[in-house]
Amino acid sequence: MTSYLRGLAERLRDAGLPPESRVLLVTPSGGLVDADDMAQKPILSIGSGPAMSPVAGREYARAEAAAETIVVTDAGGTSYDVSVVRRGQIPLTQETWLGDPFFGHMTGFPSIDVRSIGAGGGSLARVDSGGPAPRGPGERRGRARAGLLRAGRDAADGDGRRLVLGYIDPGYLLSGAMRLDVEVVERALGAHVARPLGLGLEEGAAAVLRLVTERMARAIEEITANQGIDPRAAALVSGGAAGLNAVAIARRLGCVRVIIPEPAAALSAPGALLSDLSGEFSRTCLTTTGDFDVEAVNGVLSELADECRNFQDGPAADAAETDIELSVEGRYVGQTWEIAVPVRVTRFGSPADVEQLRQDFHAAHAELFAVDDPASEIELVTWHARVSCRLRDVSLPQFASRGRRTARVERAALSLLRRRGHGGTTTALLERLEAGDTLRGPAIIESPVTTVVLEAGAAAERTAGGSLSILPGGAQ
C-alpha cells in the first residue's frame, strides 16, 4: 500500500495531472487526506469506499427533504450496506473488523458505522431443506449457473429475479450497451428455485424478492434499533441497485420518504466530492466526573488544539472554512466499552462544565441503550479532536443526461405489479422527467444506470436537483 500510494501522484502527473494539483484519498471516517499521509498510515484506507455513501446520503436528504434523521443504503454486486445519520451527524465506531466479527481483527480506528449483509445484485438463491436461502457467487457450480454469466449477471437472486418479474428491461442495460439473455435466466431460476418450491416461475422470483427485501429491512432495523433510532421517523436514501427494493423496504419499516439521488448508482463517488479534508487527533487521559482532573484534561485539550492548528496551517492552509469538534470516550464504572460524547467547551473552567458533560453522557447512554444511571459517575478515557476543512464549495453532483431514447417505451412484462390488481403499469425514463414532474405507481422508472420500482400507492417527484423524492404510501 505504501509503495502504491506514494507512486500514485507521480503516475497521475505523468498522465497529465497539473503539478499544482493535490491527490486526495477518502478515509473510513468520512474525510479526505493527502496521498502522502495515507501512504504513511495505510490503515486509513480500510472501509473508506462504503463510508462515502452516508456522506452523500446526508447531503442529498438535507437538500431534497430537509431531513436530519436518515437511513442510507447502498446495494452493490456482493453486499447491501446500511448506515445512519442522526440529527445531521454520522455516528462513528471503533469496532471495525477485518474478517468476521469476534473472529477477525478489530482495527480500533474511528470509522463510519456501516453494516453489510450478503444481499447484493450478484448474490445467488438456492433452496435447501428449510426453503429458499441466499448464497455467495463463489458457491455457484454446474452448467446452468455458468450460463448465467453469459446473461450479464449471476441472476438467480439479483438481477435475474428482476428480469423475470419484468422490473429490468433486458435491452436497456447501460443504455442498451449490454443485453441480458432472459431465457437463460428463466431456465436457471426455474431449475434452482421455482420447481423445488413447487411454484411457477414468477412466484419463485417473487419469493426470492420477498426474502431479500426482508433481510434488507432487518439489517436496517438492527442498525437503527441498536442506536435508539426509530426508522419510521427517518428518510431512506437508496444508492446502487437499492431503488429496486426501496419502496417495499420503506413500507415495511414505515419510513416517511425515499430519496433516490440522480447519481445513486455510484453513491460513494459524490460522497468523496462532498467530503472535507480532515485530521483526527487523540490523547488518553483517565479521569472521572466525580474526581475530575481539571489540570490534566485542560493540558490534553490544549495539545489537541495545537495539533488542529498545525493541521490548519499545513495541509489545510488553503481551506475556505474550518470546523473543530471535540469528544471524549466515557463509560460507567465497570463497563467494558466506551461511548463517545461531544465536549461542548474547549477548556473546563468550572464544575458546571463537568456536570454538563456528565449529563450529556447519561443522555447519550439512554438514547443508545434505553437505560442510564444518573446517580453514577463517569470514567473518561480518551479525548478526541477532529478538524474538518472545506477546500472548496461543491454543489450536489448531477449526471449529464446521455443516451436518451427517442420514444417513450411501454413494457408489457411488468406482470407482478399488474397481477396485484392494478391494471396497466407505466414505464418512465428518468431523463424525460423534468423537475416537478410526478409519477404514481405502479410504475418503473428507468435510467441508463439504475431502475426504481414504484408499487401501487407510491408517488415519485423529480426534484430540481435531479433526485427522485418518493412517498412510499400504504403498508406492505
C-alpha positions as CSV (number, residue, x, y, z in Angstrom):
1,M,0.0,0.0,0.0
2,T,2.8,2.4,0.9
3,S,4.6,1.8,-2.3
4,Y,1.5,2.1,-4.4
5,L,0.1,5.3,-2.8
6,R,3.5,7.1,-3.0
7,G,3.7,6.3,-6.7
8,L,0.1,7.3,-7.4
9,A,0.7,11.0,-7.7
10,E,3.7,10.6,-9.9
11,R,1.8,8.3,-12.3
12,L,-1.1,10.7,-12.4
13,R,1.2,13.6,-13.2
14,D,2.8,11.6,-15.9
15,A,-0.7,11.1,-17.3
16,G,-1.3,14.9,-17.4
17,L,-2.4,15.9,-13.9
18,P,-1.3,19.5,-13.4
19,P,1.7,19.8,-11.0
20,E,-0.1,22.1,-8.6
21,S,-3.0,19.6,-8.1
22,R,-3.3,17.6,-4.9
23,V,-4.1,13.9,-4.8
24,L,-6.7,13.3,-2.0
25,L,-8.0,10.0,-0.8
26,V,-11.0,9.1,1.2
27,T,-10.9,7.7,4.8
28,P,-13.3,5.4,6.7
29,S,-14.2,8.3,9.0
30,G,-15.7,10.2,6.1
31,G,-12.9,12.7,5.3
32,L,-10.1,13.2,2.9
33,V,-6.3,13.0,3.4
34,D,-3.4,13.6,1.1
35,A,-2.0,10.6,-0.6
36,D,1.3,11.0,1.2
37,D,-0.4,10.9,4.6
38,M,-2.3,7.7,3.7
39,A,0.9,6.2,2.5
40,Q,2.3,6.6,6.0
41,K,-0.9,5.2,7.5
42,P,-2.5,2.6,5.2
43,I,-5.0,1.7,7.9
44,L,-6.8,4.8,6.8
45,S,-7.9,3.0,3.6
46,I,-9.9,0.2,5.3
47,G,-13.6,0.6,4.6
48,S,-13.1,4.0,3.1
49,G,-15.3,3.4,0.0
50,P,-18.5,2.4,1.8
51,A,-18.0,5.3,4.2
52,M,-18.7,7.8,1.4
53,S,-22.3,6.7,0.9
54,P,-23.6,8.1,4.2
55,V,-21.7,11.4,3.5
56,A,-23.5,11.7,0.1
57,G,-26.8,10.5,1.5
58,R,-26.8,13.1,4.3
59,E,-26.3,15.9,1.8
60,Y,-28.9,14.7,-0.7
61,A,-31.5,14.1,2.1
62,R,-30.9,17.6,3.5
63,A,-31.2,19.2,0.1
64,E,-34.3,17.3,-1.1
65,A,-36.3,16.7,2.1
66,A,-34.7,18.8,4.9
67,A,-34.2,15.5,6.7
68,E,-31.8,15.1,9.7
69,T,-32.5,11.5,10.6
70,I,-31.6,9.3,7.6
71,V,-31.0,5.7,6.7
72,V,-28.6,5.3,3.8
73,T,-28.5,2.1,1.9
74,D,-26.2,1.1,-1.0
75,A,-26.7,-2.2,-2.9
76,G,-23.7,-3.4,-4.9
77,G,-22.8,-6.6,-6.6
78,T,-22.0,-8.5,-3.5
79,S,-23.4,-6.7,-0.5
80,Y,-26.1,-4.4,0.9
81,D,-24.5,-1.7,3.0
82,V,-26.5,0.2,5.7
83,S,-25.6,3.3,7.7
84,V,-27.5,6.0,9.5
85,V,-27.4,9.8,10.1
86,R,-28.7,11.0,13.4
87,R,-29.6,14.7,13.8
88,G,-27.3,15.5,10.9
89,Q,-24.4,13.6,12.5
90,I,-22.9,10.4,11.1
91,P,-22.0,8.0,14.0
92,L,-18.5,6.6,14.2
93,T,-17.4,3.3,15.6
94,Q,-14.1,1.9,16.6
95,E,-15.4,-1.7,16.1
96,T,-14.3,-2.1,12.5
97,W,-13.4,-5.7,11.9
98,L,-11.1,-7.3,9.4
99,G,-12.8,-10.6,8.8
100,D,-15.8,-11.9,10.7
101,P,-16.7,-10.1,14.0
102,F,-15.0,-11.6,17.0
103,F,-13.0,-14.0,14.8
104,G,-11.1,-11.4,12.8
105,H,-9.1,-8.4,13.9
106,M,-10.6,-5.1,15.2
107,T,-8.8,-2.0,13.9
108,G,-9.8,0.3,16.8
109,F,-9.7,3.2,14.4
110,P,-12.7,5.6,14.2
111,S,-14.8,4.7,11.2
112,I,-18.3,5.5,10.0
113,D,-20.6,2.7,11.2
114,V,-21.5,0.8,8.1
115,R,-23.1,-2.7,8.3
116,S,-23.1,-5.1,5.4
117,I,-25.1,-8.2,4.5
118,G,-24.7,-10.6,1.6
119,A,-27.7,-9.4,-0.5
120,G,-26.1,-7.7,-3.5
121,G,-27.1,-7.9,-7.1
122,G,-24.7,-10.7,-7.7
123,S,-25.9,-13.0,-4.9
124,L,-27.5,-16.3,-5.8
125,A,-30.5,-18.1,-4.5
126,R,-30.9,-21.8,-3.7
127,V,-33.4,-24.0,-2.0
128,D,-32.4,-26.2,0.9
129,S,-34.4,-28.4,3.3
130,G,-35.5,-25.2,5.1
131,G,-36.6,-23.3,2.0
132,P,-35.0,-20.6,-0.1
133,A,-31.7,-19.1,1.1
134,P,-29.1,-16.8,-0.4
135,R,-25.6,-17.9,-1.2
136,G,-22.5,-16.3,-2.4
137,P,-21.4,-16.2,-6.0
138,G,-18.3,-18.3,-5.1
139,E,-20.6,-21.3,-4.5
140,R,-22.1,-21.4,-8.0
141,R,-21.4,-24.6,-10.0
142,G,-23.0,-26.5,-12.8
143,R,-23.8,-25.7,-16.4
144,A,-26.9,-23.6,-15.6
145,R,-25.2,-21.2,-13.3
146,A,-22.2,-20.9,-15.6
147,G,-24.7,-19.9,-18.3
148,L,-25.9,-17.0,-16.1
149,L,-22.6,-15.3,-16.5
150,R,-23.4,-15.0,-20.2
151,A,-26.6,-13.3,-19.3
152,G,-24.6,-10.5,-17.9
153,R,-25.0,-11.2,-14.1
154,D,-25.3,-14.1,-11.7
155,A,-29.0,-13.9,-11.8
156,A,-30.7,-16.5,-9.6
157,D,-31.1,-13.9,-6.9
158,G,-30.2,-10.4,-8.0
159,D,-30.9,-9.1,-11.5
160,G,-32.3,-12.5,-12.6
161,R,-35.4,-12.4,-10.5
162,R,-35.9,-8.8,-11.6
163,L,-35.7,-9.8,-15.2
164,V,-38.3,-12.5,-14.7
165,L,-40.6,-10.1,-12.9
166,G,-40.2,-7.5,-15.6
167,Y,-38.5,-4.9,-13.4
168,I,-35.5,-4.7,-15.6
169,D,-35.6,-4.2,-19.4
170,P,-33.1,-6.7,-20.8
171,G,-32.4,-4.4,-23.8
172,Y,-31.8,-1.1,-21.9
173,L,-28.9,-2.0,-19.5
174,L,-26.3,0.7,-19.8
175,S,-28.5,2.4,-22.5
176,G,-28.5,-0.8,-24.5
177,A,-24.7,-1.4,-24.4
178,M,-25.3,-4.8,-22.8
179,R,-28.2,-7.1,-23.5
180,L,-29.3,-9.7,-21.0
181,D,-30.5,-13.2,-22.0
182,V,-33.8,-13.7,-20.3
183,E,-34.3,-17.3,-21.4
184,V,-31.0,-18.4,-19.7
185,V,-32.1,-16.7,-16.5
186,E,-35.6,-18.3,-16.6
187,R,-34.2,-21.8,-17.1
188,A,-31.8,-21.3,-14.1
189,L,-34.4,-19.7,-11.8
190,G,-36.9,-22.4,-12.7
191,A,-34.5,-25.3,-12.1
192,H,-33.0,-24.0,-8.8
193,V,-35.8,-22.1,-7.2
194,A,-39.3,-22.3,-8.7
195,R,-39.6,-26.1,-9.3
196,P,-38.0,-27.2,-6.0
197,L,-40.6,-24.9,-4.2
198,G,-43.5,-26.1,-6.3
199,L,-44.1,-22.6,-7.7
200,G,-44.4,-21.0,-11.0
201,L,-41.6,-19.0,-12.4
202,E,-42.9,-15.6,-11.4
203,E,-44.0,-16.9,-8.0
204,G,-40.5,-18.3,-7.4
205,A,-38.9,-15.0,-8.4
206,A,-41.3,-13.1,-6.1
207,A,-40.5,-15.5,-3.2
208,V,-36.8,-14.7,-3.5
209,L,-37.6,-11.0,-3.8
210,R,-39.6,-11.1,-0.6
211,L,-36.8,-12.9,1.2
212,V,-34.2,-10.5,0.1
213,T,-36.4,-7.5,0.9
214,E,-37.0,-8.8,4.4
215,R,-33.3,-9.4,5.0
216,M,-32.5,-5.8,3.9
217,A,-35.2,-4.5,6.2
218,R,-33.9,-6.4,9.2
219,A,-30.4,-5.1,8.5
220,I,-31.8,-1.6,8.8
221,E,-33.8,-2.4,11.9
222,E,-30.6,-3.7,13.5
223,I,-28.5,-0.6,13.0
224,T,-31.4,1.8,13.8
225,A,-32.8,0.0,16.9
226,N,-29.3,-0.6,18.3
227,Q,-28.7,3.1,18.3
228,G,-32.2,4.1,19.5
229,I,-33.4,5.4,16.2
230,D,-37.0,4.8,15.0
231,P,-36.9,4.2,11.3
232,R,-40.4,5.5,11.0
233,A,-39.0,9.0,11.6
234,A,-36.3,8.6,9.0
235,A,-35.9,9.3,5.3
236,L,-34.5,6.4,3.3
237,V,-31.7,7.3,0.8
238,S,-31.1,4.4,-1.6
239,G,-28.0,4.0,-3.7
240,G,-26.6,1.5,-6.1
241,A,-29.3,-1.1,-7.1
242,A,-31.3,-0.3,-3.9
243,G,-34.0,1.5,-5.9
244,L,-35.5,-1.8,-6.9
245,N,-36.4,-2.6,-3.3
246,A,-36.5,0.9,-1.8
247,V,-40.3,1.4,-1.8
248,A,-41.0,-2.1,-0.4
249,I,-38.4,-1.6,2.3
250,A,-39.8,1.8,3.2
251,R,-43.3,0.4,3.6
252,R,-42.0,-2.5,5.6
253,L,-40.2,-0.1,8.0
254,G,-42.7,2.8,7.9
255,C,-40.1,5.3,6.6
256,V,-41.6,8.7,5.7
257,R,-39.8,9.3,2.4
258,V,-37.4,7.7,0.0
259,I,-34.7,9.7,-1.8
260,I,-33.1,8.3,-4.9
261,P,-30.2,10.7,-5.8
262,E,-29.6,11.1,-9.6
263,P,-26.1,9.5,-9.2
264,A,-27.5,6.8,-7.0
265,A,-25.7,4.1,-9.0
266,A,-22.4,5.4,-7.7
267,L,-23.4,7.0,-4.4
268,S,-19.9,6.8,-2.9
269,A,-18.4,9.0,-5.7
270,P,-20.4,12.2,-4.9
271,G,-19.7,11.4,-1.2
272,A,-16.0,11.8,-2.0
273,L,-16.5,15.0,-3.8
274,L,-18.5,16.4,-0.9
275,S,-16.1,15.4,1.8
276,D,-13.7,17.7,3.7
277,L,-10.0,17.5,4.3
278,S,-9.8,16.2,7.8
279,G,-7.4,15.4,10.6
280,E,-8.1,13.4,13.7
281,F,-6.1,13.5,16.9
282,S,-6.5,11.8,20.3
283,R,-5.0,11.7,23.7
284,T,-5.6,9.3,26.6
285,C,-6.3,11.0,30.0
286,L,-8.1,8.8,32.5
287,T,-10.2,10.7,35.0
288,T,-13.8,10.6,36.4
289,T,-16.5,13.2,36.7
290,G,-16.5,12.7,40.5
291,D,-12.8,13.4,40.8
292,F,-12.2,15.4,37.7
293,D,-8.5,16.3,37.0
294,V,-9.0,19.7,35.5
295,E,-5.3,20.5,35.0
296,A,-4.6,17.2,33.2
297,V,-7.7,17.4,31.0
298,N,-7.1,21.0,30.0
299,G,-3.5,20.1,29.2
300,V,-4.7,17.4,26.8
301,L,-7.3,19.7,25.2
302,S,-4.5,22.3,24.7
303,E,-2.3,19.7,23.0
304,L,-5.2,18.7,20.7
305,A,-5.8,22.3,19.9
306,D,-2.2,22.8,18.9
307,E,-2.4,19.7,16.6
308,C,-5.5,21.1,15.0
309,R,-3.8,24.5,14.4
310,N,-0.8,22.8,12.9
311,F,-3.1,20.9,10.5
312,Q,-4.9,24.2,9.6
313,D,-1.6,25.9,8.9
314,G,-0.2,22.9,7.0
315,P,-2.3,20.6,4.8
316,A,-5.4,22.8,5.2
317,A,-3.7,26.2,4.7
318,D,-5.9,27.0,1.7
319,A,-9.2,25.9,3.3
320,A,-12.2,28.2,2.8
321,E,-13.9,27.0,6.1
322,T,-12.7,25.1,9.2
323,D,-14.6,23.3,11.9
324,I,-13.2,21.6,15.0
325,E,-15.2,19.0,17.0
326,L,-14.2,17.7,20.4
327,S,-15.4,14.5,22.0
328,V,-14.5,12.0,24.8
329,E,-15.0,8.3,25.2
330,G,-16.6,7.5,28.5
331,R,-18.2,4.7,30.4
332,Y,-19.9,3.8,33.7
333,V,-17.6,2.3,36.2
334,G,-17.2,-1.4,35.5
335,Q,-18.3,-1.2,31.9
336,T,-16.1,-2.7,29.2
337,W,-17.0,-0.5,26.2
338,E,-17.0,3.3,26.0
339,I,-19.3,5.5,24.1
340,A,-18.4,8.9,22.5
341,V,-19.9,12.1,23.9
342,P,-19.4,15.6,22.4
343,V,-17.4,18.0,24.5
344,R,-19.0,21.4,24.5
345,V,-16.1,23.5,25.8
346,T,-12.5,24.0,24.7
347,R,-11.4,24.3,28.3
348,F,-13.0,23.2,31.6
349,G,-13.3,26.3,33.7
350,S,-15.9,25.4,36.3
351,P,-17.7,22.5,38.0
352,A,-20.7,23.3,35.8
353,D,-18.7,22.3,32.7
354,V,-18.0,18.9,34.2
355,E,-21.6,18.5,35.2
356,Q,-22.8,19.3,31.7
357,L,-20.5,16.6,30.3
358,R,-21.9,14.1,32.9
359,Q,-25.5,14.9,31.9
360,D,-24.6,14.6,28.2
361,F,-23.2,11.1,28.8
362,H,-26.3,10.0,30.7
363,A,-28.5,11.3,27.9
364,A,-26.4,9.6,25.2
365,H,-26.4,6.3,27.1
366,A,-30.2,6.4,27.5
367,E,-30.6,7.2,23.8
368,L,-28.4,4.3,22.7
369,F,-29.4,1.7,25.2
370,A,-32.8,2.9,26.6
371,V,-31.3,2.9,30.1
372,D,-29.0,5.2,32.2
373,D,-27.8,5.5,35.7
374,P,-27.9,9.2,36.7
375,A,-26.5,8.5,40.2
376,S,-23.3,7.1,38.8
377,E,-20.1,8.9,38.0
378,I,-18.4,8.6,34.6
379,E,-15.0,7.3,33.7
380,L,-13.5,9.4,30.9
381,V,-10.8,7.7,28.9
382,T,-9.8,9.0,25.5
383,W,-10.2,12.6,24.3
384,H,-10.5,13.3,20.5
385,A,-10.3,16.3,18.2
386,R,-11.5,16.3,14.6
387,V,-10.7,19.2,12.4
388,S,-12.7,19.4,9.1
389,C,-11.6,21.8,6.4
390,R,-13.6,22.6,3.4
391,L,-11.3,23.2,0.5
392,R,-13.9,24.5,-1.9
393,D,-17.7,24.9,-2.3
394,V,-19.1,21.9,-4.1
395,S,-22.7,21.6,-5.3
396,L,-24.5,18.3,-5.3
397,P,-23.2,16.3,-8.2
398,Q,-25.5,15.5,-11.1
399,F,-25.2,13.3,-14.1
400,A,-25.4,14.7,-17.6
401,S,-28.3,13.2,-19.4
402,R,-26.9,11.0,-22.2
403,G,-28.3,8.2,-24.3
404,R,-31.9,9.2,-24.3
405,R,-34.3,7.1,-26.1
406,T,-36.2,8.8,-28.9
407,A,-39.6,7.5,-27.9
408,R,-41.3,6.5,-24.7
409,V,-41.3,2.8,-24.1
410,E,-44.2,0.9,-22.5
411,R,-43.3,-2.6,-21.4
412,A,-45.9,-5.3,-21.1
413,A,-43.7,-7.6,-19.0
414,L,-44.5,-6.0,-15.6
415,S,-46.6,-8.9,-14.7
416,L,-46.2,-8.9,-10.9
417,L,-47.3,-5.3,-10.5
418,R,-50.3,-5.9,-12.9
419,R,-51.3,-9.1,-11.3
420,R,-51.9,-7.4,-8.0
421,G,-55.0,-5.9,-9.5
422,H,-53.6,-2.6,-10.5
423,G,-54.2,-2.9,-14.3
424,G,-51.5,-1.4,-16.5
425,T,-48.1,-0.3,-15.4
426,T,-46.3,2.8,-16.6
427,T,-42.6,2.8,-17.6
428,A,-41.0,6.2,-17.5
429,L,-37.5,7.3,-18.4
430,L,-35.7,9.3,-15.7
431,E,-34.1,11.5,-18.4
432,R,-37.6,12.5,-19.6
433,L,-38.9,13.5,-16.2
434,E,-38.4,17.2,-15.7
435,A,-38.2,19.0,-12.3
436,G,-41.7,19.0,-10.7
437,D,-43.0,16.0,-12.8
438,T,-44.8,13.4,-10.7
439,L,-45.5,9.7,-11.3
440,R,-47.8,7.4,-9.4
441,G,-47.3,3.6,-9.0
442,P,-47.5,1.0,-10.2
443,A,-44.6,2.2,-12.3
444,I,-41.0,1.6,-13.3
445,I,-38.6,4.5,-13.6
446,E,-35.5,3.7,-15.7
447,S,-32.2,5.4,-16.4
448,P,-29.1,4.0,-18.1
449,V,-27.6,3.1,-14.7
450,T,-30.4,2.3,-12.3
451,T,-34.0,1.3,-12.0
452,V,-36.7,2.3,-9.5
453,V,-39.8,0.3,-8.8
454,L,-42.9,2.2,-7.6
455,E,-45.6,-0.1,-6.3
456,A,-49.3,1.0,-6.2
457,G,-49.9,3.8,-3.8
458,A,-46.4,5.2,-4.1
459,A,-45.8,8.6,-5.7
460,A,-42.5,10.0,-7.1
461,E,-41.4,13.5,-8.0
462,R,-38.3,14.6,-9.9
463,T,-36.8,17.4,-7.8
464,A,-35.0,20.5,-9.0
465,G,-31.7,18.7,-8.0
466,G,-32.4,15.8,-10.3
467,S,-33.3,13.3,-7.5
468,L,-36.4,11.3,-7.1
469,S,-38.4,12.1,-3.9
470,I,-40.8,9.2,-3.2
471,L,-43.7,9.0,-0.8
472,P,-43.9,5.2,-0.3
473,G,-47.6,5.1,0.5
474,G,-49.5,2.3,2.3
475,A,-48.2,-0.5,4.4
476,Q,-46.9,-3.8,2.9
